[in-house]
Amino acid sequence: MNKFLGIDCYLFYYPKGSHIPKHRDPNKFGKQYRLNIEIIKAKIGGKFICNNIMSLFDRIYFFRADTNYHKVTLVEDGFRLVLSFGFFI
């Protein structure tokens, strides 16, 4: 039986010139799921890319962060703002 261990919440700001390289999140507490809500999209770039993602709408993404590689491309113009919830099971 799976046991719920907790949640976290972050507000990520990606200014022009920033990016996140391809990675998987550390598996500290068991299975790690993330729900990302893109509040503001960059004008150019800043695309979220994941090899196994469930895109609920244009700006809402649900994925397993500890097993799936994910990244954010270079923000070339504007900025990106993301509200991210983590669920640990």
C-alpha positions as CSV (number, residue, x, y, z in Angstrom):
1,M,0.0,0.0,0.0
2,N,1.3,3.5,-0.9
3,K,1.7,5.9,1.9
4,F,1.3,9.7,1.4
5,L,4.4,11.4,2.8
6,G,3.8,15.1,2.0
7,I,3.6,18.0,-0.4
8,D,5.7,21.0,-1.3
9,C,4.9,24.2,-3.2
10,Y,7.2,26.6,-5.1
11,L,6.9,29.7,-7.2
12,F,9.5,29.6,-9.9
13,Y,10.6,32.8,-11.7
14,Y,12.6,32.3,-14.9
15,P,14.1,35.6,-16.1
16,K,15.4,36.3,-19.6
17,G,18.6,34.2,-20.2
18,S,17.7,31.4,-17.8
19,H,17.0,27.8,-18.4
20,I,16.9,24.4,-16.6
21,P,19.0,21.6,-18.0
22,K,17.6,18.1,-18.6
23,H,17.4,16.3,-15.2
24,R,15.3,14.1,-12.9
25,D,14.5,15.3,-9.4
26,P,16.1,13.5,-6.5
27,N,14.1,10.7,-5.0
28,K,14.2,11.6,-1.4
29,F,10.8,10.5,-0.1
30,G,9.6,7.9,-2.6
31,K,7.6,8.6,-5.8
32,Q,7.5,12.3,-6.6
33,Y,4.8,13.8,-8.7
34,R,4.6,17.4,-9.8
35,L,1.8,19.6,-10.9
36,N,3.1,22.7,-12.7
37,I,0.9,25.7,-13.5
38,E,2.5,28.1,-15.9
39,I,1.1,31.5,-14.8
40,I,3.1,33.6,-17.2
41,K,4.7,32.3,-20.4
42,A,7.9,33.7,-21.8
43,K,7.5,35.7,-25.0
44,I,10.1,33.6,-26.7
45,G,11.5,30.3,-25.4
46,G,11.1,29.0,-21.8
47,K,9.3,25.8,-23.0
48,F,8.8,23.0,-20.5
49,I,9.8,19.7,-22.1
50,C,9.3,16.3,-20.4
51,N,9.6,12.8,-21.9
52,N,6.4,11.5,-20.3
53,I,3.9,14.3,-19.4
54,M,0.2,14.6,-19.0
55,S,-0.7,18.1,-20.2
56,L,-4.1,19.0,-18.8
57,F,-4.4,22.3,-20.6
58,D,-2.0,24.6,-22.4
59,R,-0.4,25.8,-19.1
60,I,-1.0,22.9,-16.7
61,Y,1.4,19.9,-16.6
62,F,1.4,16.7,-14.4
63,F,4.4,14.4,-14.4
64,R,6.5,12.1,-12.3
65,A,9.6,14.2,-11.6
66,D,11.8,11.5,-10.1
67,T,11.7,9.1,-13.1
68,N,11.1,11.3,-16.1
69,Y,13.7,13.7,-17.5
70,H,12.5,17.2,-17.9
71,K,13.9,20.6,-18.7
72,V,13.1,24.3,-19.5
73,T,14.5,25.8,-22.7
74,L,16.3,29.1,-22.8
75,V,14.1,32.1,-22.0
76,E,15.0,34.4,-24.9
77,D,12.5,37.2,-24.3
78,G,10.3,38.1,-21.4
79,F,10.1,35.9,-18.3
80,R,8.3,32.7,-17.1
81,L,6.4,32.3,-13.8
82,V,5.4,28.8,-12.6
83,L,3.5,27.6,-9.6
84,S,4.7,24.0,-8.8
85,F,3.2,21.5,-6.4
86,G,5.0,18.4,-5.4
87,F,3.3,15.2,-4.1
88,F,5.4,12.5,-2.4
89,I,4.1,9.0,-2.0
